[in-house]
Amino acid sequence: MKELHGRRWEIMDFYGGWIAYRRQPWSPTAARFGVSNVLGADDLEDLARQLDEQNQAESRRKSRYPPPANLS
């Protein structure tokens, strides 16, 4: 899981469960696309599922608002 998500997320055990937080947070406006900056789960399987869902949410957000064209 760290190989797949570890570049963008810090993943750690937390009082018997697991948390992941983004290394570079998204703006609050991205929340309307389902993008979160912090996730929590009781087990690694659930956390992995949530991280996969975040990848999908990021893709939805990026497809609606692609990066601006380079003006240089």
C-alpha positions in Angstrom: 0.0 0.0 0.0 2.8 2.4 0.8 4.3 1.7 -2.6 1.1 2.6 -4.3 0.0 5.6 -2.2 3.0 6.5 -0.1 4.2 9.3 -2.4 1.1 11.3 -1.8 -0.1 10.0 1.6 1.5 9.6 5.0 0.2 6.3 6.4 0.5 5.2 10.0 -1.1 3.2 12.7 -3.1 5.2 15.2 -4.4 3.9 18.5 -5.4 0.5 17.1 -6.6 1.8 13.7 -5.0 3.5 10.7 -4.9 7.0 9.4 -3.6 8.5 6.2 -3.1 12.2 5.6 -2.0 14.0 2.4 1.5 15.2 2.1 0.2 18.1 0.1 -3.4 19.0 1.0 -6.0 19.8 -1.6 -8.1 23.0 -1.2 -11.4 22.8 0.6 -13.3 23.3 -2.6 -12.1 19.9 -3.8 -14.3 18.3 -1.1 -17.4 18.6 -3.4 -15.7 16.0 -5.6 -15.2 13.7 -2.7 -11.5 14.6 -2.2 -10.4 14.4 1.4 -7.1 15.3 3.1 -7.4 12.9 6.0 -8.7 9.3 6.2 -9.2 6.9 9.0 -10.0 3.2 9.2 -10.1 0.3 11.6 -8.0 -1.9 9.3 -5.6 -1.7 6.4 -8.1 -3.2 3.9 -10.6 -0.5 4.6 -7.9 2.2 4.4 -6.7 0.8 1.1 -10.2 0.9 -0.3 -10.6 4.6 0.8 -7.3 5.5 -0.8 -8.4 3.9 -4.1 -11.6 5.9 -3.8 -9.6 9.1 -3.3 -7.7 8.3 -6.6 -11.1 8.2 -8.3 -12.2 11.4 -6.7 -9.0 13.2 -7.7 -9.5 12.0 -11.3 -13.1 13.4 -11.3 -11.8 16.7 -10.0 -9.0 16.9 -12.5 -11.2 16.1 -15.4 -13.6 18.8 -14.6 -10.9 21.4 -13.9 -7.8 20.5 -15.9 -4.6 22.5 -15.2 -4.3 25.7 -17.0 -2.4 25.7 -20.3 1.2 26.9 -20.0 1.2 30.5 -21.2 5.0 30.8 -21.8 
